[in-house]
Amino acid sequence: MSSFERASPALKEILLRIYNAEKPIEVDHHLYEFGSVEYYIKGVFLSYGLSPYTLQMIRDISIDALDIVEPPTDGYQLTLRLDFSKLPNNKESLKVVTEVSSVQAVILSSQLKEMLQNVNSWDISQGMYKPIKLIYHPREPFYVIRQPEKIVAVLPMRFKDHSDVIIATSFFQELMDVGSSGKWAKVPPCNWSPIPPPELRGEPFEDLSTNGGFVSFDISSHHVEGKRLDKTVWSLLNFYAYVKHHVKRLHTKKDEKSNG
């Protein structure tokens, strides 16, 4: 099943090329991914475009070889200095390069994780009911809305074909039915509506123009206790990919049945 790719394949390729070069090579390269992410690799500097929590997660990748440059390069949120000479000469070097290539995923997941960790600590002064928009992929904005004692995650759903819409909306209904049963009480309740929730009024028209409606999850404190936090964050980040996989799988079954 396709899922949210943690490591940037293109960035990882560039960093490994620098690391494996027999002699120093000049690098001055711009890289764009996900429609809203820009990397700028110059020499051994990487600039991204953060809270102490997120910065500490990045520092923990490699205390020896990776430094956060302050202030960051103009126009970017984060600039990293990677010292290839301090990378371990074993399989650990590939691990460090892979994790550096995953920084964008760390930033995205940590933003959501911080929000969910503080589900009970937000009040009106911190922007109650004001949607926070996160973008993980073009045309797939992700909204987080603060409400009393819970957080609502809203995902606008879009599909290429009408047949995909039919399959997906049926699937969303199943999720709502299953979520209402006691067996799934530990899972954030799922809701689906063909129209955007009132809290999204005023958001850009292009974000609210969908053919698959809006899926929302109500997340309370018990949904993010202990190890559930990482699982909830990753499930939300991968929800688009999961739905697309489900739609594709049903199409394949239908085609096999027709051909059989």
Disulfide bonds with the S-S distance in Angstrom:
none
